[in-house]
Amino acid sequence: MASLDTNIIIIALPTIVSDIHVSLLTLVWIVLGYSLVTASILLNLGRLSDMLGRVKLYNIGFIIFTIGSALCSLSQTGEQLLLFRIVQSLGAAFLFSNSAAIITDAFPENERGEALGINQISIVVGSVMGLIFGGFLTSYLGWRSIFWINIPIGVFATIWSHSKLRELGTIKKEQIDWIGNATLAVGLSLILVGITFGSFQILNSIPFGTYSFNYSRIISNRIVCICRKKCN
């Protein structure tokens, strides 16, 4: 479900523009914001799942994702849709960070590779099917229907996971690398801001815009260098 919504909105973008009059920049960030937020908090949520329980956070992910989908379907402006997509992406991050871990806990070593492979196939298939479903639903039911479809699925998945899944992993009392994760989030954000704003040449039309873009690029490059040094 989370992988489906990564691409399902792409086919609906022209319809969204004509319906709620979204600017091109906002439209780009409606797509990018989902992936950016998911990637930025994935490591944090993975560590939290080790500390609090994977199944518990997995269930929370379904709830947040379903609520985010419902809010997206009610959006009246591009800014609202962007905000609610971020809520949706928070739920997606909970799901992505725990699905493989739950499978690892549930299957023995001789079956684990096959189970993880099927899980990855479902993610890829979901991304591809998102384009197909997005086009079909938008053509016949309107762009809001691409979010409606998540609501009954999300409710069912929440009830099923709460009643069927059990915590099999070991709860660990560990710490979160807040500095490292914040560096990752800020670095990804600065890189995308530099690319998108620079591509639209928006910062050049704002006083001190060129300097802002250069500072963003310098800071993001510096963060990448620090991360490389840490890895080495």
Secondary structure, 3 states (H helix, E strand, C coil): CCCHHHHCCCCCHHHHHHHHCCCHHHHHHHHHHHHHHHHHHHHHHHHHHHHHCHHHHHHHHHHHHHHHHHHHHCCCCHHHHHHHHHHHHHHHHHHHHHHHHHHHHHCCHHHHHHHHHHHHHHHHHHHHHHHHHHHHHHHHHCCCHHHHCHHHHHHHHHHHHHHHCCCCCCCCCCCCCHHHHHHHHHHHHHHHHHHHHHHHCCHHHCCCHHHHHHHHHHHHHHHHHHHHHHHC
